[in-house]
Amino acid sequence: MKVLFLGAPIAPHSDVTISWQQQFEYYGSNAGNLLIGQSLKEEICLSDFYHGHDINPKEASERFDMILIPSANFLFKDFDFGYLADFVEATTLPCMMVGLGAQAPAADGTRMDGIPAGTMRLLQLVADRSKVIGVRGDFTAQIMNDLGFKSVEPLGCPSLYRTQKRELRIKRTHAANDLRLSLNGSSNVVEHSVSPEAAKMVERALLRLSLEKGLNYVLQNETPEMTVQLSDDPTTDDLAVMRTLVNRFDLGASPQEYAAHIRSKFRSFFDLKSWDEYIQNFDASIGTRFHGNLIALTNGVPAFVVTHDSRTSEMAELMRIPHRRVDHIDRFDVDELFASADFDAFESRYTQLFDRYVAFLTQNGVRHRLELPVATSQMPTWQKFRGVLTRLLPKLH
């Protein structure tokens, strides 16, 4: 297939010489976006592709077979995707959108007001040019239904299926004291959390755990910490920001000590290969970052997500990823949280969703690389006969 991708970026960036700041901007200032677009690209059979709308719509219509839109929290009052609607409308290409999510503090309501007109127009164009839209979970599906879009399918994120295998097996953990544990979180999620106070408590616990036990902590969109980690010695301005963070989360460290810890134990990633190689060295992952934990699960590493808003909650619930909402945690206890995790339920649900995702791609006319289940009842007669012979021949010798 020849595909034009819009939405989540394709990783890694083609220019390896650009600065980390430029890479960060390209990925939408969130390393979690690395998984969305790149996973979808790798799942599709491609002979040609391009990412972005900086191409003539007429040329796009002639060069490509389809537009694929790996999306994120597009349903949000502050995000107007009218510019994408203008581009899509000017082409004649069929479209497919997957990973669409609604942004809200909690997935408790069923209404979302104030969706910009440009975003509504984009959704209508995609609905008209596709069979079904893939959404992150039941909450977004309900929002879409309320907006008048009935042909939707809850699938989670395309990054869940990045192994392209129908089964996913997770290693089982032991006591937390024996674990090589990777942490993830964000000082940025606190304010838009379902409970800012609870989110602050959990973030404080994660940062203190990293400081006190020397545990690694993965950054995704924390510019001040990334600046300290990836640049030369921290400047006076950097240390002033570190002081603010230390005081905000009551970390019990000086700005200089916290900066030194960040440079030693914090990690940032701008390509999936490095991130995969990193997480494979750990026994478990825990924190408030959905994709920071999902990359662990897709590598067979057990993970626990502390959900903090509608996006993280609905995906964890749909996929049966072990999780707990941030305002349902009285005390952050890694042992207790992992003891409550049901990875059997996740593994079973994964296969169900995998089959649903394969059907979704097929329904939208997308040729893919994902593993297909082969039911015996659907095998050609000659293939069944060959299977019988294969089982009998050893007994005849």
C-alpha positions as CSV (number, residue, x, y, z in Angstrom):
1,M,0.0,0.0,0.0
2,K,1.0,3.6,-0.6
3,V,0.0,5.5,2.5
4,L,-0.1,9.2,3.6
5,F,0.1,9.4,7.4
6,L,-1.4,12.4,9.2
7,G,-1.4,12.8,13.0
8,A,1.1,11.1,15.3
9,P,4.6,11.3,14.0
10,I,6.6,8.5,12.4
11,A,9.8,7.6,14.3
12,P,12.8,7.9,14.3
13,H,13.3,11.3,12.7
14,S,14.9,11.0,9.3
15,D,17.6,13.6,10.2
16,V,19.8,12.1,12.9
17,T,21.8,15.3,13.2
18,I,19.0,17.5,14.7
19,S,19.1,18.4,18.4
20,W,17.1,16.6,21.0
21,Q,14.9,19.8,21.3
22,Q,14.1,19.5,17.6
23,Q,13.3,15.8,17.9
24,F,11.1,16.5,20.9
25,E,9.2,19.1,19.0
26,Y,8.7,16.8,16.1
27,Y,7.2,14.2,18.4
28,G,4.7,16.6,19.7
29,S,6.7,17.3,22.9
30,N,5.8,13.9,24.2
31,A,7.9,10.7,23.7
32,G,4.8,8.6,24.2
33,N,3.7,9.7,20.7
34,L,6.6,7.7,19.3
35,L,4.7,4.5,19.9
36,I,1.4,5.6,18.2
37,G,2.5,6.5,14.6
38,Q,5.5,4.2,14.4
39,S,3.5,1.2,15.6
40,L,0.8,1.7,13.0
41,K,3.4,2.2,10.2
42,E,5.1,-1.1,11.1
43,E,1.7,-3.0,11.2
44,I,0.8,-2.0,7.6
45,C,2.1,-3.5,4.4
46,L,3.8,-0.4,2.7
47,S,5.4,0.2,-0.6
48,D,5.5,3.9,-0.2
49,F,4.6,6.4,2.6
50,Y,4.9,10.0,3.6
51,H,4.0,11.8,6.9
52,G,2.5,15.2,7.0
53,H,0.2,17.6,5.1
54,D,2.9,19.7,3.6
55,I,2.2,18.1,0.2
56,N,-0.1,19.2,-2.6
57,P,-3.5,17.5,-2.1
58,K,-3.7,16.7,-5.8
59,E,-0.3,15.1,-5.7
60,A,-1.3,13.1,-2.6
61,S,-4.4,11.8,-4.3
62,E,-2.4,10.6,-7.3
63,R,0.5,9.2,-5.3
64,F,-1.2,7.4,-2.4
65,D,-3.9,4.8,-1.9
66,M,-5.2,6.0,1.5
67,I,-4.8,8.4,4.3
68,L,-4.1,6.8,7.8
69,I,-4.5,9.0,10.9
70,P,-3.0,7.6,14.0
71,S,-4.5,9.9,16.6
72,A,-4.5,10.7,20.3
73,N,-6.7,13.0,22.4
74,F,-8.2,14.8,19.4
75,L,-11.5,15.3,21.1
76,F,-10.6,18.3,23.3
77,K,-12.0,21.8,23.4
78,D,-8.6,23.4,22.9
79,F,-7.7,21.3,19.8
80,D,-9.0,22.5,16.5
81,F,-8.1,20.2,13.6
82,G,-9.7,22.4,10.9
83,Y,-6.3,22.5,9.1
84,L,-6.3,18.7,8.7
85,A,-10.0,18.8,7.6
86,D,-9.0,21.4,4.9
87,F,-6.3,19.1,3.6
88,V,-8.3,15.8,3.7
89,E,-11.2,17.5,2.0
90,A,-9.0,18.6,-0.8
91,T,-7.9,15.0,-1.5
92,T,-10.0,12.2,-3.0
93,L,-8.4,9.5,-0.8
94,P,-10.2,7.1,1.6
95,C,-9.3,7.6,5.2
96,M,-8.8,5.5,8.3
97,M,-8.5,6.9,11.9
98,V,-7.4,4.9,14.9
99,G,-6.6,5.6,18.5
100,L,-9.0,8.5,18.8
101,G,-9.4,9.7,22.3
102,A,-11.5,12.2,24.3
103,Q,-9.6,14.4,26.8
104,A,-11.4,14.9,30.2
105,P,-10.4,14.7,33.9
106,A,-12.4,11.5,34.3
107,A,-14.3,9.1,32.1
108,D,-17.4,9.4,34.3
109,G,-19.7,11.5,32.1
110,T,-21.1,10.9,28.7
111,R,-21.1,14.5,27.3
112,M,-18.4,16.7,26.0
113,D,-19.2,20.2,24.9
114,G,-17.1,22.7,23.0
115,I,-15.6,20.4,20.4
116,P,-14.2,22.9,17.7
117,A,-16.0,23.0,14.4
118,G,-12.8,22.1,12.5
119,T,-12.4,18.9,14.5
120,M,-16.1,18.0,13.9
121,R,-15.6,18.6,10.2
122,L,-12.5,16.3,10.2
123,L,-14.5,13.6,12.0
124,Q,-17.3,13.8,9.5
125,L,-14.8,13.6,6.5
126,V,-13.2,10.5,8.0
127,A,-16.6,8.9,8.8
128,D,-17.7,9.5,5.2
129,R,-14.5,8.0,3.8
130,S,-14.1,5.0,6.0
131,K,-16.1,2.0,7.3
132,V,-15.5,2.5,11.0
133,I,-13.4,4.8,13.3
134,G,-11.1,3.2,15.9
135,V,-11.4,4.8,19.3
136,R,-9.4,4.4,22.5
137,G,-12.2,3.0,24.7
138,D,-15.8,2.9,25.7
139,F,-15.8,6.5,27.0
140,T,-14.7,7.9,23.6
141,A,-17.1,5.6,21.8
142,Q,-20.0,7.1,23.9
143,I,-18.8,10.7,23.2
144,M,-18.6,9.9,19.5
145,N,-22.2,8.4,19.6
146,D,-23.4,11.6,21.3
147,L,-21.8,13.6,18.6
148,G,-23.6,11.6,16.0
149,F,-20.9,9.2,14.9
150,K,-22.2,5.7,15.3
151,S,-19.7,3.5,13.4
152,V,-16.9,3.3,15.9
153,E,-14.9,0.5,17.4
154,P,-13.1,0.6,20.8
155,L,-9.6,-0.7,20.1
156,G,-7.3,1.1,22.5
157,C,-4.1,2.3,20.9
158,P,-2.4,0.7,17.8
159,S,0.8,0.5,19.8
160,L,-0.8,-2.4,21.8
161,Y,-0.5,-4.6,18.8
162,R,3.1,-3.6,17.8
163,T,4.5,-7.1,18.3
164,Q,2.1,-8.2,15.5
165,K,1.5,-11.4,17.3
166,R,-1.9,-12.7,18.4
167,E,-0.6,-13.7,21.8
168,L,1.3,-11.7,24.4
169,R,2.8,-13.3,27.4
170,I,3.9,-11.3,30.5
171,K,6.5,-12.4,32.9
172,R,5.3,-12.8,36.5
173,T,6.8,-10.7,39.2
174,H,7.9,-11.5,42.7
175,A,8.2,-9.2,45.8
176,A,8.9,-5.6,44.9
177,N,12.1,-5.5,47.0
178,D,13.6,-8.0,44.6
179,L,12.5,-6.2,41.4
180,R,14.6,-4.2,39.0
181,L,11.9,-1.5,38.7
182,S,11.6,1.2,36.1
183,L,9.5,4.2,37.1
184,N,7.6,6.8,35.0
185,G,5.5,9.8,35.8
186,S,5.1,13.5,35.2
187,S,4.9,16.7,37.1
188,N,2.8,17.9,34.2
189,V,-0.2,15.5,34.7
190,V,-1.0,16.9,38.1
191,E,-3.1,19.8,37.1
192,H,-5.4,18.1,34.6
193,S,-5.8,15.0,36.7
194,V,-9.1,13.8,38.1
195,S,-7.7,14.7,41.5
196,P,-4.7,17.1,41.5
197,E,-3.9,16.4,45.2
198,A,-3.9,12.6,44.7
199,A,-1.8,13.0,41.5
200,K,0.7,15.1,43.4
201,M,0.9,12.5,46.2
202,V,1.6,9.7,43.7
203,E,4.2,11.8,41.8
204,R,5.9,12.7,45.1
205,A,6.0,9.0,46.0
206,L,7.5,8.0,42.6
207,L,10.2,10.7,42.7
208,R,11.1,9.9,46.3
209,L,11.3,6.2,45.4
210,S,13.7,7.0,42.6
211,L,15.8,9.2,44.9
212,E,15.9,6.9,47.9
213,K,16.4,3.6,46.1
214,G,18.3,4.9,43.1
215,L,15.6,3.7,40.6
216,N,15.5,4.7,37.0
217,Y,12.7,7.1,36.0
218,V,11.6,7.6,32.3
219,L,10.7,11.1,31.1
220,Q,8.2,11.7,28.4
221,N,7.4,15.4,28.2
222,E,9.1,17.1,31.2
223,T,11.2,19.8,29.5
224,P,13.0,21.1,32.6
225,E,14.1,17.7,33.7
226,M,15.0,16.7,30.1
227,T,17.1,19.9,29.8
228,V,19.1,18.9,32.9
229,Q,19.5,15.3,31.8
230,L,20.5,15.9,28.2
231,S,22.5,19.1,28.4
232,D,25.8,20.2,29.9
233,D,26.1,21.1,33.6
234,P,22.8,22.8,34.8
235,T,22.7,26.6,34.5
236,T,21.6,28.9,37.3
237,D,18.1,29.0,35.6
238,D,18.0,25.2,35.5
239,L,18.8,25.0,39.2
240,A,16.1,27.6,40.0
241,V,13.6,25.3,38.3
242,M,14.9,22.3,40.2
243,R,14.4,24.2,43.4
244,T,10.8,24.8,42.5
245,L,10.2,21.1,41.8
246,V,12.0,20.0,44.9
247,N,9.9,22.3,47.0
248,R,6.7,21.4,45.1
249,F,7.0,17.7,45.7
250,D,8.8,17.9,49.1
251,L,11.7,15.8,47.9
252,G,14.1,16.5,50.7
253,A,17.1,17.2,48.4
254,S,18.9,20.3,47.3
255,P,18.5,21.6,43.7
256,Q,22.1,20.4,43.0
257,E,21.4,16.9,44.4
258,Y,18.2,16.6,42.4
259,A,19.9,17.7,39.2
260,A,22.7,15.2,39.8
261,H,20.2,12.5,40.4
262,I,18.3,13.4,37.1
263,R,21.6,13.2,35.2
264,S,22.3,9.8,36.7
265,K,19.0,8.0,36.8
266,F,16.5,9.7,34.5
267,R,16.1,8.5,31.0
268,S,14.6,10.0,27.8
269,F,14.0,8.3,24.4
270,F,13.7,9.5,20.9
271,D,13.5,6.1,19.1
272,L,11.7,2.9,20.0
273,K,14.7,0.6,19.5
274,S,16.5,2.3,22.4
275,W,13.4,2.4,24.5
276,D,12.7,-1.3,23.9
277,E,16.3,-2.3,24.7
278,Y,16.1,-0.2,27.9
279,I,12.9,-1.7,29.3
280,Q,14.0,-5.3,28.5
281,N,16.6,-4.9,31.3
282,F,13.9,-4.5,34.0
283,D,11.5,-6.8,35.9
284,A,8.6,-4.4,36.1
285,S,7.4,-0.9,35.3
286,I,5.1,1.4,37.2
287,G,3.9,4.9,37.1
288,T,1.3,7.4,35.6
289,R,2.5,7.2,32.0
290,F,0.3,5.0,29.8
291,H,2.7,4.5,26.9
292,G,5.7,4.4,29.3
293,N,4.1,1.2,30.8
294,L,2.6,-0.1,27.5
295,I,6.1,-0.4,26.0
296,A,7.0,-2.6,28.9
297,L,4.0,-4.8,28.4
298,T,4.7,-5.2,24.6
299,N,8.1,-6.5,25.7
300,G,6.6,-9.0,28.1
301,V,7.6,-6.9,31.1
302,P,4.8,-6.6,33.8
303,A,3.6,-3.1,34.3
304,F,1.1,-1.2,36.4
305,V,-0.6,2.1,35.4
306,V,-1.7,4.7,37.8
307,T,-4.5,6.3,35.8
308,H,-5.2,10.0,36.2
309,D,-7.7,11.1,33.5
310,S,-10.2,9.8,31.0
311,R,-7.5,8.8,28.4
312,T,-5.5,6.6,30.6
313,S,-8.5,5.2,32.5
314,E,-10.5,4.2,29.4
315,M,-7.5,2.5,27.7
316,A,-6.4,0.6,30.8
317,E,-10.0,-0.5,31.4
318,L,-10.6,-1.6,27.8
319,M,-7.3,-3.5,27.6
320,R,-7.5,-4.9,31.2
321,I,-4.1,-3.5,31.9
322,P,-3.5,-3.7,35.7
323,H,-4.3,-0.2,36.9
324,R,-5.8,1.9,39.7
325,R,-7.1,5.4,39.5
326,V,-5.0,7.9,41.2
327,D,-7.7,9.1,43.6
328,H,-8.3,5.4,44.7
329,I,-4.7,5.2,46.1
330,D,-4.4,6.1,49.8
331,R,-0.7,5.1,50.0
332,F,1.6,4.3,47.1
333,D,2.8,0.8,47.9
334,V,4.4,-1.0,44.9
335,D,4.1,-4.4,46.6
336,E,0.3,-4.0,47.1
337,L,-0.3,-2.6,43.7
338,F,1.5,-5.4,41.9
339,A,-0.2,-8.0,44.2
340,S,-3.5,-6.8,42.8
341,A,-2.5,-7.1,39.2
342,D,-4.2,-9.7,37.0
343,F,-2.0,-10.4,34.0
344,D,-4.1,-13.5,33.1
345,A,-7.0,-11.1,32.4
346,F,-4.7,-8.8,30.3
347,E,-3.3,-11.7,28.2
348,S,-6.8,-13.0,27.5
349,R,-8.2,-9.6,26.6
350,Y,-5.2,-8.8,24.4
351,T,-6.0,-11.7,22.1
352,Q,-9.7,-10.6,21.9
353,L,-8.7,-7.1,21.0
354,F,-6.0,-8.2,18.6
355,D,-8.7,-10.1,16.6
356,R,-11.0,-7.1,16.8
357,Y,-8.1,-4.9,15.5
358,V,-7.4,-7.2,12.6
359,A,-11.1,-7.2,11.6
360,F,-11.1,-3.4,11.9
361,L,-8.1,-3.0,9.5
362,T,-9.6,-5.5,7.1
363,Q,-13.0,-3.8,7.1
364,N,-11.2,-0.5,6.2
365,G,-9.4,-2.1,3.3
366,V,-5.9,-1.9,4.9
367,R,-3.4,-4.6,4.1
368,H,-1.5,-5.4,7.3
369,R,1.3,-7.6,8.7
370,L,-0.6,-8.8,11.8
371,E,-0.7,-12.5,12.6
372,L,-4.0,-14.2,11.5
373,P,-5.8,-16.9,13.5
374,V,-6.3,-20.0,11.3
375,A,-9.3,-22.0,12.5
376,T,-9.3,-25.7,11.4
377,S,-12.8,-25.4,10.1
378,Q,-11.6,-22.7,7.7
379,M,-8.6,-24.7,6.3
380,P,-8.7,-26.0,2.8
381,T,-9.4,-29.8,2.6
382,W,-5.9,-30.5,1.3
383,Q,-4.3,-28.6,4.3
384,K,-6.4,-30.6,6.8
385,F,-5.4,-33.9,5.1
386,R,-1.7,-32.8,5.2
387,G,-2.1,-32.2,8.9
388,V,-3.5,-35.7,9.5
389,L,-0.7,-37.3,7.5
390,T,1.9,-35.3,9.5
391,R,0.5,-36.7,12.7
392,L,0.3,-40.3,11.4
393,L,3.6,-40.7,9.6
394,P,5.8,-40.9,12.7
395,K,3.6,-43.8,13.9
396,L,4.1,-45.7,10.7
397,H,7.9,-45.9,11.0
